[in-house]
Amino acid sequence: MTMSTIQADIEARLAESEPKVEVLLAEVIRGSTVRLFIDHPDGVSLELCERVTKQLVELRETYALEVTSPLGVAFAPQGTRALNLAFDVTPAELITAIVTEAGVLEAPYEESIRRALS
């Protein structure tokens, strides 16, 4: 699935259940992980992220290679279906900015978060 295809698929899945969610970017990284950036007029909360994740169960199964073959080492037969609950967790080293209603927060995060909250 290409980046534009996966983004279109996610947008279609969310259109009815979460119509106010805007998919800013959906991309496949390392061939087995989906990185998803969303926005919402009322802000993005943990509850919203959980609701969105629950709408993408099939996608989480499709991109379960990190569960069945971490670091390329197969722990299960090829084609085994698995649920990748870490689907929406991005490793810290891949985060370059955090977009909030207070603006774009960039490293060093302690300083930018402090400024945003003051």
C-alpha positions in Angstrom: 0.0 0.0 0.0 1.5 3.3 -1.0 1.5 6.4 1.2 -1.4 8.1 -0.7 -3.3 4.8 -0.8 -3.0 4.2 2.9 -4.0 7.8 3.7 -7.0 7.5 1.5 -7.9 4.2 3.2 -7.6 5.7 6.6 -9.7 8.8 5.6 -12.4 6.5 4.2 -12.5 4.4 7.4 -12.8 7.5 9.6 -15.2 9.5 7.3 -18.4 8.1 8.9 -17.3 7.5 12.5 -15.0 10.5 13.1 -16.0 13.0 10.4 -14.2 15.9 12.1 -10.9 14.1 12.2 -8.5 15.5 9.6 -5.7 13.1 8.5 -2.7 15.3 8.1 -0.3 12.6 7.1 -0.3 8.8 7.0 2.8 7.1 5.9 4.4 3.6 6.0 7.8 3.5 7.5 10.3 0.6 7.5 7.7 -1.3 5.5 5.7 -2.4 8.5 4.7 0.6 10.6 2.1 3.2 9.9 2.8 6.7 11.2 -0.4 8.7 11.4 -0.8 12.4 12.1 -4.3 13.7 12.8 -6.0 16.9 13.8 -9.5 17.8 15.1 -11.2 21.2 15.6 -11.5 20.5 19.3 -7.9 19.4 19.7 -6.4 15.9 19.7 -6.8 14.1 23.0 -5.8 10.6 24.1 -9.5 9.7 24.0 -9.7 10.7 20.3 -6.5 8.8 19.5 -8.0 5.7 21.1 -11.2 6.1 19.1 -9.3 6.5 15.9 -7.1 3.5 16.6 -10.1 1.3 17.3 -11.5 2.2 13.9 -8.3 0.9 12.2 -8.2 -2.6 13.6 -7.8 -4.3 10.1 -5.0 -1.9 9.3 -3.3 -2.7 12.6 -3.4 -6.4 11.6 -2.0 -5.7 8.2 0.9 -3.8 9.6 1.6 -6.3 12.3 5.1 -7.3 11.0 6.8 -5.6 14.0 4.9 -8.0 16.2 5.5 -11.2 14.3 9.0 -10.4 12.8 10.7 -7.7 15.0 14.0 -6.6 13.5 13.4 -9.0 10.6 13.5 -12.1 12.9 10.4 -14.2 12.3 8.7 -15.5 15.5 5.6 -16.7 13.6 4.9 -18.3 10.3 4.6 -15.9 7.3 1.0 -14.7 7.0 0.2 -15.0 10.7 -2.3 -12.4 11.7 -1.3 -10.3 14.7 -2.7 -7.2 16.4 -0.1 -4.5 16.6 -1.3 -2.5 19.6 1.7 -0.2 19.3 0.5 0.9 15.9 0.1 4.5 16.8 3.2 5.0 19.0 6.1 6.8 17.2 9.6 6.2 18.6 10.9 9.4 20.2 13.8 9.7 17.8 11.4 10.1 14.9 9.5 13.0 16.4 10.7 16.3 15.0 7.8 18.5 16.2 4.6 18.5 18.2 1.7 20.4 16.7 -0.7 21.9 19.3 -3.3 24.6 19.5 -0.5 26.7 21.2 1.7 26.3 18.1 4.4 24.0 16.9 6.7 22.7 19.7 10.2 21.8 18.7 13.3 20.5 20.5 14.4 21.1 23.2 10.9 20.1 24.3 11.2 21.1 27.9 11.7 24.7 26.8 9.1 24.8 24.1 6.5 23.1 26.3 7.2 25.5 29.1 6.9 28.5 26.7 3.6 27.1 25.3 2.1 26.7 28.8 3.2 30.1 30.1 
